């Protein structure tokens, strides 16, 4: 059984069910750790540095872990191999990044940029991890964002689910259908 004196938040299972990935720590020191039930008595540090690390997201194939770190003095999205996280690191976002979420095929990594827009980074892992391209999908600053947690979801068919406005009992759930078609039209300013 795993317990943490530092608190645990943002948990999720690896696709093969062998790892439970969590953010450990509250306040000013957050790290990403993993626990293999029935194998580990202590958490295995996956991304544990003097900086803040949060919002872990494993790729659908379980080979990559995306997360946010403030090591550059602002939050940015990074990716590391999983579970050998110490072997490499790639920065995905360039002007701020929060809330990374993998697309269901594992070739896209979505995140909010520093302006609050939703961005998609197209990924390849052959012969090694690389960001092929990035583009802004739509403005998302009016949609609820919490900062340390993913506050939207990507459905298998590519639709997005957001909470619009402040997170209250009167909040509105927003489903964006045909967002690719909306990209073909003029961008609202």
N, C-alpha and C positions, 0 to 999 in steps of 0.2 A: 504494500500500500504506500502511495506517495503522498506526502504532506509538505507544505511549504510555509515557512514562517514569513516569507515575503509576499504572500498572496498569489493567486493564480487567476488568470483571465484569458479570454480569447482562445479557447480550446478547439481542437479539431483533430480528426483521425487521418492518418495516412491512407491512401487508396487501398493498400493491402491489409489494413487493419492492425499492423504491427506496432505502430507508433502513435502516441497521443502527443500532439504538439501544442504547447501553451506559451502564453506570455506570462512570465513570472516577475513579480515586483509591482509596487505601486509608488506613486509620488514621482521621484526624479530618477529612479534607476530601474529600468525595465529591460529584461533579457528574454530571449526565446530559448526554450528548453524542450527536450523531448523525454518521454517516458515510454519504455517498452514494458507493458504490463506483464507481470510474472517473471521478468528478467532483471529489471532495474530496481534497486532499493533507493537510489538517489537519481535526481534528474540529470540528464545528459545535456551539458551546455551545447547549444547549436549555434547561436549568435549571442555571445556574451562579451561585451566590450565596455569601456567606460562611458559609452554613449547610450542614448535611448534607442532600443529596438522594440518594435511592436508591429501589429497587424500581419502576423504570419499567414501565408497562403501556400499550400502545396500544389504543385502542378498535377493534373489528372493522372499522369503516368508515375507520379511519385519521385521523379528524378530531380526536381528543382523546388527550392523554397524561395518565394518572394516575401519581402518584408520592407518595413520602413525604418530608417535610421536617421538620426540628426547629426551624424558625424561631420557633415559639411556646414554645420551651424544652422541648417534648415532641414526639414524633413524631405527625404528623397527615397525613391523606390530602388531597391537592390535585389539581385537574385544570386543565389549560391547553389552549388550542387547539394543534393540531399541523399544520404545522411552525412556525407563527407564535406561538411560545410566549411571547414578550414582550408580546403584545397584551392578555392577560387572565389572571386566575387566580381559582379558586374553591376555598374550603375545603369539603371534603365531611364529614370526621369532626369531632366536637366534643369528645370526651373521650378523645383518643388514637386513633391509627389506624396500622395496619401492613398490609403485604402486599395491596395493591389488585390485584384481578383483574376484568376485564370479563366479563360474561356474553356468551354467543355472539351474542345479538341486539343487543348494544350499549345496551340500555335499563336494564341493571343493572350496578352496580359493587359487588363484594363486598370486604370488608376485615375484619380483626380489630380490635375496639375495645380500649381500654385495659384492660378486664377480661379480654380474651382471647376474647370471644364473637365468633362470625361474624355480621356485619351485612350487609344488602343495602340499598343506596341505589338507589332508582328514579330514573332520569335522563330528562330531556327536553332536546332541543337546539333546539327551535322555540319561539319565534323566536330564543332564545339559550340557552346552557347553563343548566340549573337542576336542583337536587336537588328532586324532587317529594315524596318520602317516604323514611323510613328505618325499618328494623325489625330487631331481633335475631332471627336464625334459630335458633341453638342455641349452648350453651356449647361452646367449643373449647379451653379452657385446658389440658385434659389431652392434647390432640393436639399433636404436635411443632411448635414454632415456632422459627425461627432469628433473626428480627428484620430482617436486611438483605436477605433473599431470600424470594420466594414459596415456601411449603412445602406448598401444597395446589393442587389443580387442579379446574376445573369442566368436567364433560363436556358435550357438546352437548345432552344430554337433561336437564341440570340436576342430575345427581348430583355429589357431591363426592368427591374422593380425598384422604385425609390419611395421614400416618404417625402412628401412635399411640405414645406414650411417647417415650423418648430415641432419638435417631438412632444406632443401633448395628446391628451385623449381625443382632441378634435382634429388630429393630423389626418391628411388625405394620402392614401396609397396611390401612387402613379405608376401605370403600366405604359411603357412606350412601345407601341406596335409600329412596324414598318419604318424603323429609324433609319435604315439604309436608304429608303426612298426619300425620306425627309432631307437627307444629306445632299440630294441632287438639286433641291430647291435653294432659294436664297437663304443665307444665314441671318437669323434675327439678331439685331444689335441692341 
